[in-house]
Amino acid sequence: RIRTPKRMITTLVVSLLAVRSTYTPKGSPMPKLLEQNKKWASELKAADPNILETLRQHKPKYLWIGCSDARVPANQLLGEGPGEVFVHRNIANMVVNTDVNLMAIIQYAVNVLKVQDIIVCGHYECGGVKASMLNAMVGPPLDNWLRNVRDVIRTHKDELRAIADEEERYRKLVELNAIEQTINVYKTSVVQQARARSAASPGNEVTPRVHACVYDPLNLELLPLEIDFADLMGDFDEVYGILSL
């Protein structure tokens, strides 16, 4: 029986780990991306010598809830830099009360980060919204997720059916979906409790403010969507338990 010295085994394991850690699969984009990261970091530090000190503290001004679509980059389209926007993205910018991930994000943003403004952003050219409107079956779990968009269609069926042009009807659904998801944020107990606390302090503005908007990736324009929360929700206090402000 041949015994292999422990030192030799240790050396071999370390060597194998070193090879594994530096191995780059053929065609991998990582070398390019890492080089781009170095360039970006260098340019950022040159433009703002205090950026690293600023980023030691995590104090974003906004919570952004948007779509996962790669054409809708939150920080860039808002003109904000690193550290300014706390971001959550999912298919069709949905706010679903059983989505524990998003509910935890809202809670953390409001109660810990003390974010003053929450932005829910839909976007034209949204594949999730279009699939929902066309009733295209894409298979679970995506079908289960898109059912929430179809609930928006059901809620606004008369308004949508009155629009003859299919493209205009689709764009209207994008806007209505963003509005409904914004209302869903407003209804959460975390947001309601925070607004009640801020309203209880004389002279304070009621926060967090909740905003709806829509982005057009084909012209890079961000547009506001108006919501009168008092008008929309005033008759449903007994249903949703919305706190009086």
Secondary structure, DSSP 8 states (H G I E B T S, - for coil): -----HHHHHHHHHHHHHHHHH---TT-SHHHHHHHHHHHHHHHHHH-TTHHHHTTS---SEEEEEE--TT--HHHHHT--TTSEEEEEEGGG---TT-HHHHHHHHIIIIIS--SEEEEEEETT-HHHHHHHTT----TTHHHHHHHHHHHHHHTHHHHHT--SHHHHHHHHHHHHHHHHHHHHHHSHHHHHHHHHHHTSTT----SEEEEEEEETTTTEEEEE---HHHHHGGGHHHH-----
